[in-house]
Amino acid sequence: MSPRRTTGPRRPTIADIAQRAGVSAGAVSYALNGRPGVSDATRARVLQVAAEAGWTPSTAARALTGVGSSTVGMVITRPASVLGMEPFFMSFVSGVEEVLSERGFALLLQVSPHPDRELETYRRWWSERRVDGVFVVDLRVDDPRVGVLTELGLPAVVVGDPEHAGPLPSVWSDDAHAVEEAITHLASLGHRRIARVAGLEDLVHTQVRSEAFRRAGERLGVEIVQVSTDYTVDGGTAATRDVLTRAEPPTAVVLDNDLMAVGAMHVAAELGLRVPEDLSVLAWDDSPLCRLTNPPLSAMSRDVAAYGSAAARVLLDAVAGAEPTAVRSSVPTLVGRGSVGPAPAR
């Protein structure tokens, strides 16, 4: 398959820098690699021109050969302490690695403290030819990464709703359908006031779920209370305590990840509520954590590793020059384990 052609800006070459600096290509190579053979003044001029052109000296050898890096990148903008506890990303990366290892590719994973730093990372990776493509995770509404990556011409796959992926390929999970299944099941058990503890509000999948919860509640005549937090155990604990101590508490709580659901189970015990007799608790994104609570957590379950594998295949296709496509990887389904039951009589 022929190399991918893009309309993005062309990376500067040794010849470009030599022409701009008014020196030979050999002199540029010496200067960029810190080797003797050029004067200090020439070295300084070459490095200045290279910096202005977006060149990074450490990539000179790879740029000369014109070959790819056989590496793809993923930047996760979350606190490192939170990421270390997040089962979703660990399972997702395991699926990614399974495909990459088969194809001889490596994964460059970086945790970023702020979205702006993430954009800087993509630009640096592109300039350095550090990666052949990237995964875009935690898709946001009006996500600037889509435009930046499209402009650079750096192959990418959006892990999220294709309607927000622009011209980039995407791999997505049908969260709206899963919400319908969850609320329909809880309503069939007599629950008429259901709380949802959501994740970060600016993420596309959070908003997709929020809208789906609202529509399902209206269709089924169920009152839906939605609050947002940060995917942590502490965040889930605080948000669950908030909704359960209101004047009219819900009889069921749905939480956007398993960590927050574990926090919800602790709150229920603290408040003297039996699960599921007094309160039903339903987690999103099933993991081994859901089997360790008492009772074990019912969950909207999907094969997260398969999700990662699908994303890796689409990204490698993009690196090879394939046309962008949208792939629906999975639809979460409800797995009952004991934390969901009939609504209590009130």
N, C-alpha and C positions, 0 to 999 in steps of 0.2 A: 504494500500500500504506500502511496506517495506521501511525503511529509506534509503535515498540515500547513496550509497557507492561511495567513491572516492579513487583515488590513491594519493591524496595530503598528506602532512605531518599530522600526528596525533597530536591533541592538547594534551599538557601535563596534566596529572591528579594529584590528591592529592598523589596517590600511587607513581607516578613517582618522584615527588619532594621529598617525604619521603625517597625513596630509594637512590636518589642522595645525599641528605643531611645527610643520616645516622641517621634519627630520625623516630618516629612513625607518622602515618597519623594524629593522634589527635594533636600532637605537630605542624604539618604543618598547620592544621586548625586554631589553636590558633594564630600562628604567622601571618598567612595571614589576619586574621580578626582583628588583633590588640588586642586580648584578653589576660588576664593574664594567667599564667600557664606554661610559658617557660622562660628561662633566656634570658637576652639581647643578649648574644653571640649566642644562638640557633636561636633566632628570626632573627638576622642579617644574619646568615648562610642560613636560609630558604629563606629569601627575596632575597638574592644574587642568590641562585640556581633557584628560581622562575623566576627572571628577565632574567637569562641566558636561561631558557627554553621557554621564551615567555609567561609566565603566568602573569596575572594581578590580584592582590589581591582582587579587588572589585567584582570579578566574582566567588568567591569560592563557595558560596551557590548554584548558578546555575550549576556549574560544578559538584558538588556532586550529584545533582539530575539527571543530564544527560538529562534534558528536553530542548527543544528549547526556544527561547525568544519570539516567536510569534511577531517578529518585523523584518521588512526589511528596508534596508537603501538606500539612494540616496545621492550622493555627486555631487554637481554642481560646477564646477570650473569656476566661473564668479565673477566679482566684485559684492558685495552685492547690491550696488546702481543700477547696471544694471539689476540684477535679479528682483528687486522690480518693475521694469517698464515693464518686459517682459511678455506679455499676453500668449505666448506659454506655458511656464512652469506652469503658474497658471492653465490653462485648462488641461494640461497633468496631473498634480498632482491631480486635482479634479477627473479625470477618474481613476487614481490609487487608490485614497481613497475610491471610490465607491465600488471597488472590495475588497479591504483590509478590510473594515468595515464589509462587508457581511461574510467574513471568520474569523473574530476575530483577525486580524493582525493590527499592528500599523506601521506607517512610521516614520523612523528617517531620517530627512533631514538636511544636512549640506552643507554650502557654503564654498568652499575652495579657497584660493587666488592663488594657484599654483598646477600644476599637480603632482609634487613630494609629496606635502602635502596630496593630494588625495590618493596616494598609501600608505602613512603612515597610513591614516585613515582606509583603508581596512585591513591592517595588524593588527591594534589595535582592530578593531571590531572583527576580526577572533579570536585573542588571548583572548579577553574578552568574547567571545560568545555573543556579544552585539546584533548581527543580525543573522537571519537564511539565508539571501540572500540579494543581492544588484541589483539595476538598474544601468547599465552603459550607461550614456547619453553623448551627444556630442562626438560621436565616432571619433577618429582621425586615420589618416593613420599610420600603424605600431604601433597601440596603445599598450603601455606596460601594460595597465590594464588587457588586455585579458590574457596575459601570467601569470601575478601575481595571478589573481583570479583562473586560472586553476591550478597553482601550489599549492595554498592554499587549493583547493577543496571547496571553498566557492561558493555555488550556485549563479548564476548571469544570468541576461538576458541583452543582448546587444540591445539597442534601435538604430538600424542602419543597414546598408547593411550587409546581411549575409556573403558576400564574405570576410568581414574584421572581422568577429566575432570569427574566429578560431573554437574551439570545443564547444563554448558556444551557447545556444539557442538565437534567435534574433527575434525582431519584427521590421518590416521596412515598409517604405512608398515608393511607386514607383515614385521617383522624376524625373527620366529620362523620363518616359511617360508623366508626367505633363509638363515638359519643351517642349516636342514636341507639346503638345496641345496649350500651350501659344504662342510659336513662329509661329506655323501654323496659329493661329487666327490672330495675328498681321500682318503677311505677307499677309493674305487674305484681310486685310484692307488697303493694299498699303504701309505698313512700310518697308523700305529697309535699314534703319540704326537704330539698336536697341541697347540700352545700358543696361547692367545688373550691378546693385550694389549688390555685393555678400557679404556674411558674412565672418567669419574667414577662412583663406585659408587652414589651416591644418585639418579642419574637413572633414570627408569622404563625408557627404552629400553636402558640398560646392563643392568638386571636382567632384562628380557625376553630379551635375547640370552644372558645368562649361564645362565638356566634352559634355554633352547633348546639351548645347547651341551652342557649336562649331559645332557639327555634324548637328544640325538643320539649322544653318545658311548656312553651305555649301550646304546642300540639297536644300534649298529654294532660294539660291542666295541672302541672306540677310547678310549685314555686322553687325557683333556682336562686341561690345566693352564691355569688362568686367573689372571692378575695384572691389577691396575688401576693406572692412572696418570691423566694430566691432559690428554691430547690433543695435547701439544706434541711437537716433534721431539726435544727433550732427554728428555722423559718416555718416549717410545717407544724411544729409544736405550738408556736405562738399563734399562728393563723387558726389552727383547729381550736385552741382554747378560746379564741375570740368568738368564733361562730357558735361554739357549744355553750357559752355562758350568756348568750343573748336571751331576751325575754321569751322568744319563741325559737328554740333551737331546732336544728334539722334532725331528722331521724336517720339520715344517711350522709356520708361524706365521701366525695371522690377527690383523690389527690393526684397531681400531675406527675409525680414520680414515686418510686418505692421508698426513698429516704424520708420524704415528708409523710408517707403513710405509716412508716415505723414510728415517727414522732406522734402521729395522731393516735396510734394504739396506746402510747404511754399516757397521753392526755386523758383518754377515755378511762384508763385505770385510775388515774389520779382523781378524776371526778366521780368515781364510783359507778361508771357506766359499764354494763356488760356488753361485750361484742360477741355475737350480733343481736342479742336479745333486746338491748336498749338502743344500740347504735350499730348501723352497718358501715363498714369501711371498705372502700374499693381503691386499689392502687393502679397506677398506670406504669407501663414498662416493667413487666415482670422480671424478677431476678431471684437468685437464691435467698436474698434477704427476706423475701415474702414467705418463705417456708420456715423461717426461724422464729416468727412471732407466735403468740398463743391467744386465739387460734391462728393458724396460718392465714396470710392475707389472700383474699380473692383479688384477681388482677386482670386488667386488660393486657393480654399477653401477645407479644409478637417475637419473631426470631430476629433479634437485633444484630446478631452476627451475620445472618443472611442479608440484612439491610446494608451492612458495611461491605460485604462481598459484592453486592449489586452496584454500590457506588464505585467501588474500585474498578469493576469491569467497564462501567460507563466512562470513568476518567481515562483509563488506558486506551479505550476506543477513541476518545477525544484527542489524546496525545498522538495517536496514529493517524489522525486526520478525518475521522468519521463525522458525519453530519450530526448536529445536536439532536438529542431525543429526550423524551420524558418517560421514565420507567416507574410504574407503580410497583414498589417492592413488596409491601405487606399491608394487611389490614388487621389491626389488633382485634383479638376475640376474647370474650370473657371466660376466664378460668376460675371456677368456684372452688374455694378451699375451706370455707368456714367462717369468714368474717362478714359475709352478707347473708341476711335473712329477712323474714317478714317484718314490716314496720310494727313497732309496739303500739298497743292500744292506748290512746291518750284522750 
